[in-house]
């Protein structure tokens, strides 16, 4: 078992045991207690015997990085000890950390770092001592598939192959994350059974906003009827918004034009009311109480049936991955063996059309905000999102450049690009820089080549420099990403304390993890190139294509967006940061980062409905609440986009609510302690100045307890 996205691991394991008729009691299994009190062991003598047949180079690397086995944190009294307990003919176990616990987020995706001794010992024990027939991996963020070795066609000199010993691996996997599932299939031969995401819920009426909403409605109805009354209402609306803290939440200054302010406030209120969020967590093969926007009965039935079938060695039907909340009814029912898309068919024709639509809305938003045409931007491209949308985000980048793909006759496969004339565009070309994830780099090399080809062609056009920024520009590097074999943004060690010095280090970490230029088939270190681009860039874009998730559900978003802004802070210059919500293909929504964070904290993070939906998930539910605040803190630290009012709002909904603190104290006291400590950190660092003295007093009282 491990961490899973959108899945209650403990409840799911219990449900699976019942489906297999291994567990028939109505009494709940206390997984936390069992795993904290029971262990299985492997002696040092047997460990040395088992690893003696390993490739010497592999072993030398283990000893070089981790030292002797006796120094491992899981080594006690001449044995490796693993958190695990037996349940009839099953073993329930927590996979050990592959490296240092404090660096686990960075080490998830590190293809260079060999696993430590206890990690190796655990899999040796599974294969040699327990002699497992099958591994059921519950938790869609594993580490086994990210160990060092070849990307495909693995051998016994590749760690994933070496440790699994070709054992069958069944991997329940959230169906909206095709990139990660593709890695599991490619490197550990896993059979990935798709499960549905948690149910989505629309935001209910926010009580504090009743007066404001009434004033906005009154203002709208008074248009063209009573000019004097409308002017009075404008003042009242701004006063009410100030009292609620909305103006500070949205970064509105006192001297800003009132008509523009009213538009912003009205848009934001509508945005929050129209938004939805994932409520609770999914339990594998089970229908939760929350309503779904699609028929879920067949899906959970297939999840149960097909898991039993594949454990029995039977073939199960293959199925596409994606989000059912985004209109992808073709991927239902879940419970099928997930597959991804053909990279050479990306972008699809439909995706390109949608990408043009997204780009058009973005250009319009920028023109409204700045009063001039968009000159340049950095777009963050992720592999999983590209697989889900068939390339909408990449298509947006192409259209901003002023080019479009061409497809082979009678085929959906991309064969090249075609330049859109300036007359057709009706605007200057935009200087686009791509920051690609490691998964995007490895999966979509055809797209990076296509983009590079577009830059080369545009640089040779007979066009004015004012309309085409690539003309006579020797600096042609526009695609950057992590070092080959690396993934993510390596800044875990720099986000423990919220200081200016650590913020600078985070910016440096983002630069270092983005400093590899991709040109054609070549990838090379180019720190000077990315620093030059960051200095010039004045807008940053993150695109969100899922209704059931948001940027506060994973620290990856904060590291990418916050890391970029921290780098910009180091290098100088101003930059607009946008979040594009493309989940509803009919209505593209674009918010500034400040607006997006405010929307999420109002609609989900401080929402009683969301918090209570986590109560039934106990240990994991408390962890989800604490993790959301982790990410709020990270955004506050790196971006300065989280207002005091929003932090007060979250504090009132959690630590200032005895029902919430009692729940967390009972089911996950570590999560509660972590959240209290983080509130202390942001207060003591000056990132949070509460408008009430009683709030600080309450915080330190909780800390003492």
RANORNOR-V143163 format. One record per backbone hydrogen bond with DSSP energy under -0.5 kcal/mol. NH is the residue of the N-H (numbers start at 0). CO is the residue of the C=O. If there is no record, write none. Layout:
# RANORNOR-V143163
nh=NH co=CO
nh=NH co=CO
This chain:
# RANORNOR-V143163
nh=1 co=137
nh=5 co=3
nh=7 co=281
nh=8 co=6
nh=11 co=7
nh=12 co=8
nh=13 co=9
nh=14 co=10
nh=15 co=11
nh=16 co=12
nh=17 co=13
nh=18 co=14
nh=19 co=15
nh=20 co=17
nh=21 co=16
nh=22 co=16
nh=29 co=27
nh=30 co=28
nh=33 co=29
nh=34 co=30
nh=35 co=31
nh=36 co=32
nh=36 co=33
nh=37 co=33
nh=39 co=81
nh=41 co=79
nh=43 co=77
nh=46 co=42
nh=47 co=43
nh=48 co=44
nh=49 co=45
nh=50 co=46
nh=51 co=47
nh=52 co=49
nh=53 co=50
nh=58 co=54
nh=59 co=55
nh=60 co=56
nh=61 co=57
nh=62 co=58
nh=63 co=59
nh=64 co=60
nh=65 co=61
nh=66 co=62
nh=70 co=67
nh=71 co=68
nh=74 co=71
nh=75 co=73
nh=75 co=78
nh=78 co=75
nh=79 co=41
nh=80 co=73
nh=81 co=39
nh=83 co=37
nh=83 co=81
nh=84 co=91
nh=86 co=89
nh=89 co=86
nh=91 co=84
nh=92 co=90
nh=93 co=82
nh=94 co=0
nh=94 co=92
nh=102 co=99
nh=103 co=100
nh=106 co=102
nh=107 co=103
nh=108 co=105
nh=109 co=106
nh=110 co=108
nh=110 co=484
nh=113 co=111
nh=115 co=97
nh=119 co=115
nh=120 co=116
nh=121 co=117
nh=122 co=118
nh=123 co=119
nh=124 co=120
nh=125 co=121
nh=126 co=122
nh=127 co=123
nh=128 co=123
nh=128 co=124
nh=129 co=124
nh=130 co=124
nh=131 co=125
nh=134 co=167
nh=135 co=133
nh=136 co=134
nh=136 co=169
nh=137 co=135
nh=138 co=136
nh=138 co=171
nh=140 co=2
nh=140 co=138
nh=145 co=142
nh=146 co=143
nh=157 co=154
nh=158 co=147
nh=159 co=147
nh=161 co=157
nh=162 co=158
nh=163 co=159
nh=164 co=160
nh=165 co=160
nh=166 co=163
nh=167 co=132
nh=169 co=134
nh=170 co=190
nh=172 co=192
nh=174 co=194
nh=176 co=173
nh=180 co=176
nh=181 co=177
nh=182 co=178
nh=183 co=179
nh=184 co=180
nh=185 co=181
nh=186 co=182
nh=187 co=183
nh=188 co=184
nh=189 co=183
nh=190 co=168
nh=191 co=189
nh=192 co=170
nh=192 co=190
nh=193 co=191
nh=193 co=335
nh=194 co=172
nh=200 co=276
nh=202 co=274
nh=206 co=204
nh=208 co=205
nh=209 co=206
nh=212 co=208
nh=213 co=209
nh=214 co=210
nh=215 co=211
nh=216 co=212
nh=217 co=213
nh=218 co=214
nh=219 co=215
nh=220 co=216
nh=221 co=217
nh=222 co=219
nh=224 co=221
nh=225 co=221
nh=229 co=225
nh=230 co=226
nh=231 co=227
nh=232 co=228
nh=233 co=229
nh=234 co=230
nh=235 co=231
nh=236 co=232
nh=237 co=233
nh=238 co=234
nh=239 co=235
nh=240 co=236
nh=241 co=237
nh=242 co=238
nh=243 co=239
nh=244 co=240
nh=244 co=241
nh=245 co=240
nh=246 co=240
nh=248 co=244
nh=249 co=245
nh=250 co=247
nh=251 co=246
nh=255 co=252
nh=260 co=256
nh=261 co=257
nh=262 co=258
nh=263 co=259
nh=264 co=260
nh=265 co=261
nh=266 co=262
nh=267 co=263
nh=268 co=264
nh=269 co=265
nh=270 co=266
nh=271 co=267
nh=272 co=268
nh=273 co=269
nh=274 co=270
nh=274 co=271
nh=276 co=200
nh=278 co=198
nh=281 co=5
nh=283 co=281
nh=285 co=282
nh=287 co=285
nh=295 co=293
nh=299 co=295
nh=300 co=296
nh=301 co=297
nh=302 co=298
nh=303 co=299
nh=304 co=300
nh=305 co=301
nh=306 co=302
nh=307 co=303
nh=308 co=304
nh=309 co=305
nh=310 co=306
nh=311 co=307
nh=312 co=309
nh=313 co=308
nh=318 co=336
nh=320 co=338
nh=321 co=174
nh=323 co=321
nh=325 co=322
nh=326 co=323
nh=327 co=322
nh=328 co=326
nh=330 co=327
nh=331 co=328
nh=334 co=193
nh=336 co=316
nh=337 co=191
nh=337 co=335
nh=338 co=318
nh=342 co=340
nh=344 co=341
nh=345 co=342
nh=346 co=389
nh=347 co=389
nh=351 co=347
nh=352 co=348
nh=353 co=349
nh=354 co=350
nh=355 co=351
nh=356 co=352
nh=357 co=353
nh=358 co=354
nh=359 co=355
nh=360 co=356
nh=361 co=357
nh=362 co=358
nh=363 co=359
nh=364 co=360
nh=365 co=361
nh=366 co=362
nh=367 co=363
nh=368 co=364
nh=369 co=365
nh=370 co=366
nh=376 co=430
nh=377 co=538
nh=378 co=432
nh=379 co=540
nh=380 co=378
nh=380 co=434
nh=385 co=381
nh=386 co=382
nh=387 co=383
nh=388 co=384
nh=389 co=385
nh=390 co=385
nh=394 co=390
nh=395 co=391
nh=396 co=392
nh=397 co=393
nh=398 co=394
nh=399 co=395
nh=400 co=396
nh=401 co=397
nh=402 co=397
nh=403 co=417
nh=405 co=415
nh=407 co=412
nh=410 co=407
nh=413 co=343
nh=414 co=405
nh=415 co=405
nh=417 co=403
nh=419 co=401
nh=420 co=418
nh=424 co=420
nh=425 co=421
nh=426 co=421
nh=428 co=466
nh=429 co=399
nh=430 co=374
nh=431 co=429
nh=432 co=376
nh=433 co=477
nh=434 co=378
nh=435 co=433
nh=435 co=479
nh=436 co=380
nh=440 co=436
nh=441 co=437
nh=442 co=438
nh=443 co=439
nh=446 co=443
nh=447 co=443
nh=448 co=444
nh=449 co=445
nh=450 co=446
nh=451 co=447
nh=452 co=448
nh=453 co=449
nh=454 co=450
nh=455 co=451
nh=456 co=452
nh=457 co=453
nh=458 co=454
nh=459 co=455
nh=459 co=456
nh=460 co=457
nh=462 co=460
nh=466 co=463
nh=467 co=463
nh=470 co=467
nh=471 co=458
nh=472 co=469
nh=473 co=471
nh=475 co=473
nh=477 co=475
nh=479 co=433
nh=480 co=515
nh=481 co=435
nh=485 co=482
nh=489 co=487
nh=490 co=488
nh=493 co=490
nh=494 co=491
nh=498 co=496
nh=502 co=498
nh=503 co=499
nh=504 co=500
nh=505 co=501
nh=506 co=502
nh=507 co=503
nh=508 co=504
nh=509 co=505
nh=510 co=506
nh=511 co=507
nh=512 co=508
nh=513 co=510
nh=514 co=511
nh=515 co=480
nh=516 co=514
nh=516 co=523
nh=517 co=478
nh=518 co=516
nh=518 co=521
nh=521 co=518
nh=523 co=516
nh=525 co=514
nh=529 co=525
nh=530 co=526
nh=531 co=527
nh=532 co=528
nh=533 co=529
nh=534 co=530
nh=535 co=531
nh=536 co=532
nh=539 co=575
nh=540 co=377
nh=541 co=577
nh=543 co=541
nh=543 co=579
nh=544 co=542
nh=548 co=545
nh=552 co=549
nh=556 co=553
nh=557 co=553
nh=558 co=554
nh=559 co=555
nh=560 co=556
nh=561 co=556
nh=561 co=557
nh=562 co=557
nh=562 co=558
nh=563 co=559
nh=564 co=560
nh=565 co=561
nh=566 co=562
nh=567 co=563
nh=568 co=564
nh=569 co=565
nh=570 co=566
nh=571 co=567
nh=575 co=537
nh=577 co=539
nh=577 co=575
nh=578 co=590
nh=579 co=541
nh=579 co=577
nh=580 co=578
nh=580 co=588
nh=581 co=543
nh=581 co=579
nh=582 co=543
nh=584 co=582
nh=586 co=583
nh=588 co=580
nh=590 co=578
nh=592 co=576
nh=595 co=591
nh=596 co=592
nh=597 co=593
nh=598 co=594
nh=599 co=595
nh=600 co=596
nh=601 co=597
nh=602 co=598
nh=603 co=599
nh=604 co=599
nh=605 co=600
nh=606 co=603
nh=610 co=606
nh=611 co=607
nh=612 co=608
nh=613 co=609
nh=613 co=610
nh=614 co=611
nh=615 co=611
nh=616 co=613
nh=617 co=614
nh=619 co=616
nh=620 co=616
nh=621 co=617
nh=622 co=618
nh=623 co=619
nh=624 co=620
nh=625 co=621
nh=626 co=622
nh=627 co=623
nh=628 co=624
nh=629 co=625
nh=630 co=626
nh=631 co=627
nh=632 co=628
nh=633 co=629
nh=634 co=630
nh=635 co=631
nh=636 co=632
nh=637 co=633
nh=638 co=634
nh=639 co=634
nh=639 co=635
nh=640 co=634
nh=642 co=640
nh=646 co=642
nh=647 co=643
nh=648 co=644
nh=649 co=645
nh=650 co=646
nh=651 co=647
nh=652 co=648
nh=653 co=649
nh=653 co=650
nh=655 co=650
nh=656 co=653
nh=657 co=655
nh=659 co=656
nh=660 co=656
nh=661 co=657
nh=662 co=658
nh=663 co=659
nh=664 co=660
nh=665 co=661
nh=666 co=662
nh=667 co=663
nh=670 co=667
nh=671 co=667
nh=672 co=668
nh=673 co=669
nh=674 co=670
nh=675 co=671
nh=676 co=672
nh=677 co=673
nh=678 co=674
nh=679 co=675
nh=680 co=676
nh=681 co=677
nh=682 co=678
nh=683 co=679
nh=684 co=680
nh=685 co=682
nh=686 co=681
nh=687 co=681
nh=689 co=687
nh=694 co=691
nh=695 co=691
nh=696 co=692
nh=697 co=693
nh=698 co=694
nh=699 co=695
nh=700 co=696
nh=701 co=697
nh=702 co=698
nh=703 co=699
nh=704 co=700
